[in-house]
């Protein structure tokens, strides 16, 4: 069963649980992380890729030296779903491990 698109109210409730993330373009999550260098940023991206594969949910991302930008949405649902927020939390957990 495909994930269900969240209502605007559900999205507002969820976004309050993940500080640092923003809702953009009416149906996507955005967060930017800054690491000390390219190797640290790319190592983080590799860890995220493994977690995303486990969830079967693949983020859009951009990496420039130590910066990593994520955009999350569920294309099949036409917007944000619980899966996007689940992946955002996993990304935050991984970033916390690297940045601590």
N, C-alpha and C positions, 0 to 999 in steps of 0.2 A: 504494500500500500504506500502510495506516495505521501510525503509529508504535507500537512495542511497549512496553508498560509495563515499566519496569525492576524487577528483583527488589530485595528489601530490601538485599542485599549490594551490588548495582550502585549503588543509591541512596547508600549509605554511602560507597562509593568516590568517586562523583561529587561529593557535597557537600563532601568534603575539598578539592576543587580550586577551590571558589568561596567564599573567605572572606567573611563578612558575611551570607551567606544561611543560612536555617534551614528545616528540614523541619517543616511544621505539618500538623495535621488529617489525618495519616496518608497524605498524598499530594499535598502542595502545597509550593511554595517561597515563602518570604517574605523580603523585604528592604525596608528603609526608608532613604531618602536624604534628607539635609537640604541645601537650597540657601539662598543668601543672601536670595532674595526670590521672589515669584510669577513674575516674568518669566523668571528663570533656571530655575526648576522647570518652567514650562510649555514653555520652549524645549527642555529636556531631554526632556520627554514627547513633543514633536513629533518629535524625532530618533528616539526609541525606536519611535514609531508607524510611521515609515518603514521601519525595520529589521524590525519585527515583520511588517509587510505583505509584505516580501520573503520572509520565512520561511513566511508563511501561518499564523502562530501569534500569537494576540492575547491579551495578558495582561490580567488584572484589575488595575486600579490605582485609587488614590485620591490626590487632590491637595488639600492644605490649605495655602494660602499657599506657603511654601518647602519643605514636606514632600511627598515622593512615596513612596507605598507600592505595592509590586508583589506580586501573588500569581500564581504560575505553576503550571499543571497542564495536562495534556492530557486534556480531558474524554472524547474518543472512546476513549482507552485506559484510562480509569478510574484515572488516577494519573500519576505522573511518568514521562517518557520522555527520551530523549537530546535531543529538541527543546527541552524545558524548560531543560535545562542549557546548550544552545547559545544560547538567547535570554538566559539569565541572564549568560553571558559577554559577549554583545554589549551588554547593559545596563550592565554594569560598565565596559566599555571607553568607552562614551559618557559615563558619569558621571565617569570619570577625566579625560576631556578637559574637561568643564565645571568640575570642582572643582579642577583643577590651576592 
